[in-house]
Amino acid sequence: MELVFPGINGAIVDETDVPGLGAALVAVSRDEGRRRAYGEQSARLVATFSLETWAEALTDCGLRLAS
């Protein structure tokens, strides 16, 4: 289950792209409206989660990191 949707509630940056991560952080730090919108969208997304869906998402994340 995806938790971050680029441009809707955050940004996805390749883990090896240090300049890209820096650019994404600077962009969101300079845009209060974007931060607020990302937060609101994230709150809506997690409001639908139960303990079971949270556990499934965490397990999926761990499995992806392990592979």
Protein Blocks (a to p, Z undefined) as FASTA:
>chain_A
ZZbdghkloccddfklmmlmmmmmmmmmmmmklmmmmmmmmmmmmmmpcfklmmmmmmmm
mmmmmZZ
